[in-house]
Amino acid sequence: MTVSTLQRDIYNAYLKIIAKQSGRGFRPRKDFSKITKERFAQLEIIERFVETHNVHLDTFFEIPFIQAKKRGEDIKYYSLDFYTTFRAKTMYGKFLINKANDLDGKISIQFLKTEIYFIVDHCKLNNINLNQYLNQKDGMNYVWYDHIARKDITKELVIALMDSYEKFHENEEASTLLLGQNYKKILSTCYTSYIKSTKYKKIIKAIKEKYCN
């Protein structure tokens, strides 16, 4: 059995979230030579879902714990097998819908902070500010295209930081590949959600004031 790079990332993301819930330190697994057939089958199922739905791994594994806390349950562990189920996949789907419709929601704000940390680290590494990041290119495309595709950040954050989605129109082929044929409507909906937000917009304003210069 050959464990793919994505399957390794999936399993380590799972281990990281489980460790976080238990308050333990996390060390990524490097040796997959002794993985069981059962575990390999589970990773294959999750891998197909991740590839098909452009899943952000940490969020996918953390959503059930967040939902449990909302129900008043103190759950510290979900098996990897749980994440192969329709229930886990449905939880993630509902999260995406709620996130798009409610940027001020607890989950959206929590995820926003993770995204900001990523961008700040990228800016420090490249010795650039936030404005320069939004205009930074790798070849023909802005670097944030790749960051969105890798699920490090979301299109909502890029739109919010620019207070616009015009840059997405500069390369329609890349935007279609990233978001689908209906990308213009998707971007318009995201921008409307941002304009209607309050907490999300307030955080974005503070970030721009701190890191744009």
Buried (B, 14 or more C-beta within 10 A) or exposed (E): EEBEEBBBBBBBBBBBBBEBBEEEEEEEEEEBEEBEEEBBEBBBBBBEBBEEEEBBBBBBBBBBBBBBEEEEEEEEEBEBBEBBEEEBBEBBEEBBEBBBEBBBBEBBBEBBEBBBEBBBEBBEEEEBEBBEBBEBEEEEBBBBBEBBBEBBBBBBBBBBBBEEBEBBEEBEEBBBEBBEEEBBEBBEBBBEBBEEBEBBBEBBEEBBEEBEE
